[in-house]
Amino acid sequence: MRRLLLAISLAVAAPAAAEPPTTHEIIYTRPSGFWTSNRPAPSGGEYKWRLMEIGIAVGLLTGWLLARTIKKANAERAARAALPAARTESP
């Protein structure tokens, strides 16, 4: 069954191994963004730094919450291990 799924996935993925495009898309109808165009942004339209700051803030908040959760889980595990009922006595 695994071989069949592998064969099917390779057959489906084979067309994706095409050659890369030889031309680049040039966007004329919309203003520039951080990664969206090779044209300069219109006056006052540069929002890339604000978006980057928001992304960094979200990343830092996520990291802080994750670290806090891990510390709390480790403290709970240590407290459970310290309970006398949780200890197993060796024969």
KOLSEZA-365402 format. One record per atom (N, C-alpha, C, O, CB): x, z, y; residue in three letters. Coordinates in steps of 0.001 Angstrom, whole numbers, plus 500000, padded with zeros to 6 digits. Last residue first. Glycine has a CB too. Layout:
# KOLSEZA-365402
XZYALA...
//
This chain:
# KOLSEZA-365402
512126544738497411PRO512074545607496232PRO513381546326495931PRO513461547084494965PRO511680544805495040PRO511518544936500926SER512216544306499813SER512235545257498617SER512351546469498801SER513659543907500222SER508527544769502701GLU509580545623502146GLU510216544911500960GLU509526544356500106GLU509015547016501717GLU507795543086505613THR507707543104504153THR508862543933503619THR510009543799504044THR507734541656503559THR506002543814508516ARG507280543806507788ARG507022543836506300ARG506132544534505814ARG508166545003508201ARG503550544155509576ALA504027542796509428ALA505311542713508623ALA505661541651508107ALA504234542182510775ALA503176546820509884ALA502382546143508864ALA502877544735508607ALA502648544182507531ALA500928546106509271ALA504825547484512084PRO505194547925510740PRO504418547201509646PRO504964546985508564PRO504976549411510611PRO505725544961514465LEU504703545824513880LEU505092546231512459LEU505629545417511708LEU503337545115513878LEU507569543096515216ALA507962544502515361ALA506926545450514766ALA507217546631514578ALA508178544837516832ALA506305540701514997ALA507363540988514029ALA507780542452514070ALA508283542990513083ALA508573540098514290ALA504648540805517228ARG504057540837515879ARG505099541187514832ARG504799541901513875ARG503412539487515537ARG506574540599519231ALA505747541806519152ALA505103541928517772ALA505020543022517214ALA504662541791520249ALA507562538052518760ALA508466539193518625ALA507674540493518501ALA508061541387517748ALA509426539265519826ALA505272536561519333ARG505839536507517988ARG506773537701517751ARG506772538288516669ARG506599535177517777ARG504974537125522062GLU503929537520521113GLU504462537528519687GLU504129538424518913GLU502723536577521217GLU507339535970523042ALA507121537407523197ALA506051537907522232ALA506191538982521648ALA506723537735524639ALA506895533277522420ASN508027533989521802ASN507859535503521901ASN508192536233520968ASN509345533569522466ASN504694532783524077ALA504556532656522623ALA505691533377521902ALA505463534021520878ALA504528531174522212ALA505872533156526593LYS504764534009526179LYS504590533968524660LYS504363535001524031LYS503463533578526880LYS507768531094526609LYS508208532490526721LYS507120533445526238LYS507409534428525555LYS508591532819528177LYS506017528889526444ILE506984529141525366ILE507465530586525411ILE507562531238524371ILE508187528175525473ILE504669529126528887THR503924529198527628THR504852529498526459THR504502530282525576THR503171527888527377THR506779528757530711ARG506025530010530709ARG505264530204529397ARG505217531310528859ARG505050530042531887ARG507509526116530095ALA508475527201529903ALA507768528548529842ALA508114529392529015ALA509516527203531033ALA505117524801530836LEU505598524738529464LEU506584525867529177LEU506503526506528128LEU506252523385529192LEU505015525316533596LEU503948525809532722LEU504384525806531256LEU504045526728530513LEU502684524957532895LEU507379523979534375TRP507242525420534599TRP506170526005533691TRP506372527056533084TRP506905525709536070TRP506768521322533669GLY507907522011533065GLY507803523516533209GLY508104524253532270GLY509198521530533683GLY504571520865535379THR504413520779533927THR505540521508533214THR505293522237532253THR504366519316533478THR505832521142537864LEU504734522028537496LEU504526522037535982LEU504330523093535381LEU503443521601538206LEU507652518990537721LEU508134520368537837LEU507063521372537441LEU507355522351536754LEU508601520647539260LEU505838516802537565GLY506811517062536504GLY507330518489536532GLY507440519132535488GLY507969516102536615GLY504531517053540019VAL503756517163538781VAL504685517465537608VAL504361518289536754VAL502956515861538516VAL506720516631541729ALA505982517894541772ALA505175518103540496ALA505141519208539955ALA505053517930542991ALA507404514007541058ILE508371515081540810ILE507663516432540803ILE507964517286539969ILE509493515067541878ILE505058512706541936GLY505477512654540537GLY506455513751540183GLY506348514362539120GLY506090511320540230GLY505162513241544681ILE504033513728543888ILE504400513747542409ILE504082514706541706ILE502784512852544121ILE507530511887545318GLU507440513334545515GLU506292513928544714GLU506433515004544132GLU507266513662546996GLU506751509261544758MET507832509865543994MET507799511383544129MET508019512092543147MET509189509317544454MET504759508905546673LEU504410508846545256LEU505487509497544393LEU505185510193543423LEU504197507397544822LEU506365509102548947ARG505272510047548759ARG504852510072547293ARG504614511142546733ARG504073509683549661ARG508029506914548582TRP508618508248548566TRP507548509311548367TRP507789510314547694TRP509387508510549861TRP506273504684548703LYS507032504973547489LYS507575506401547472LYS507573507036546417LYS508177503988547349LYS504868503675550731TYR504345504903550159TYR505150505336548957TYR504755506267548254TYR502895504731549776TYR504942501828553459GLU505851502310552430GLU505370503666551935GLU505458504670552641GLU507301502401552966GLU503516500845555552GLY502914500787554229GLY503804501279553114GLY503454501157551940GLY502507499410553938GLY504573500555558045GLY503800501757557775GLY503204501796556384GLY502446502715556073GLY502716501886558773GLY504581497090557753SER504919498219558616SER503992499400558349SER502770499265558419SER504842497807560092SER504622496104554268PRO504242495948555674PRO504561497216556462PRO504783498280555884PRO502743495611555796PRO507544495944552165ALA506232496505552485ALA505902496244553948ALA506804496169554781ALA506192498021552184ALA509111492893551086PRO509132494186551763PRO507719494651552094PRO506813493838552280PRO509974494107553038PRO508646491582547773ARG508517491450549213ARG508620492820549868ARG508246493819549253ARG507188490770549583ARG508513491873545120ASN509853491672545658ASN509816491405547162ASN510832491044547757ASN510543490517544938ASN506369494463543802SER506645493188544441SER508100493106544860SER508812494106544943SER505734492983545644SER505945496969542582THR504990495891542375THR505398494552542955THR504780493550542597THR503701496275542947THR507132499416542780TRP507644498536541744TRP506849497230541652TRP507066496455540721TRP507624499249540407TRP506013500328545254PHE507329500765544816PHE507925499805543800PHE509085499413543924PHE507251502160544227PHE504515497479546843GLY504516498881546461GLY505902499239545975GLY506865498526546257GLY503451499175545374GLY503374495087549225SER504376495613548316SER504140497084548015SER503624497829548849SER505760495417548892SER500068493638549299PRO501253494256549890PRO502163494873548831PRO501752495137547701PRO500840495317550896PRO499095490479547839ARG498905491912548036ARG500187492533548591ARG501276492002548372ARG498496492599546708ARG499658487785547464THR498340488176547961THR498144489671548132THR497064490083548555THR497303487664547045THR502075487059546354TYR501838486729547756TYR500587487389548317TYR500467487538549533TYR501732485240547916TYR504575487778544120ILE503220488152544511ILE503054487903546000ILE503791488457546816ILE502921489638544161ILE506165485995541730ILE506251486360543138ILE504828486579543626ILE503987485684543554ILE506994485258543987ILE507589486370538601GLU506351486324539365GLU506613486774540799GLU507218487821541030GLU505268487205538706GLU510241484289537519HIS509754485604537895HIS508506485450538757HIS508392484509539544HIS510846486406538641HIS510956482263534621THR510651482429536040THR510140483845536277THR509668484512535356THR509606481378536516THR511304482330531940THR512423481799532718THR512175481919534219THR513090481699535011THR512675480341532349THR510486485040529689PRO510135483998530658PRO511348483554531467PRO512299484314531650PRO509040484498531599PRO512045485353526391PRO511605485891527687PRO511275484762528663PRO511742483637528479PRO512693486809528287PRO510628484163523294GLU511697484178524282GLU511184484718525612GLU510005484557525928GLU512283482769524465GLU508861486418521036ALA509074485155521733ALA510196485294522750ALA510659486399523034ALA507783484692522422ALA507950488400519348ALA509393488208519460ALA509718486880520128ALA510744486272519821ALA510049488277518082ALA505288488374518937ALA505755489129520098ALA507250488956520317ALA507765489330521371ALA505425490605519934ALA504859487121516494PRO504689486334517724PRO505187487060518967PRO505482486409519969PRO503233485976517907PRO505404489412514761ALA506317488277514847ALA506092487429516097ALA507076487038516725ALA506175487415513620ALA503432491290514488ALA504429491505515533ALA505363490313515707ALA506052490224516723ALA505239492741515223ALA502001490397512285VAL501323490474513584VAL502336490586514716VAL502120490031515794VAL500356491672513620VAL503931490628510314ALA503318489323510563ALA502622489302511920ALA502655488290512621ALA502319488976509449ALA504438493354510395LEU505504492423510754LEU504944491035511059LEU505430490350511959LEU506537492337509627LEU501958494322509525SER502418494663510874SER503557493752511318SER503641493407512497SER502868496127510929SER501885493257506916ILE500872492867507896ILE501355493158509310ILE501181492330510204ILE499547493601507625ILE504090494557505755ALA504056493101505825ALA503051492620506863ALA503330491681507609ALA503718492514504461ALA503254497229505966LEU504477496785506637LEU504472495270506793LEU504816494757507858LEU505726497238505852LEU501002497187504323LEU500853497499505745LEU502077497060506550LEU501949496579507676LEU500618498998505932LEU502281496586501881LEU501270495685502418LEU501081495923503918LEU501008494970504695LEU499936495868501673LEU503881498822501553ARG504510497507501704ARG503537496497502289ARG503921495651503098ARG505033497007500356ARG501952500791501233ARG502839500837502393ARG503497499482502630ARG503650499049503773ARG503909501917502207ARG500824500000498810MET500000500000500000MET500872500000501259MET500574499303502229MET499061501209499995MET
//
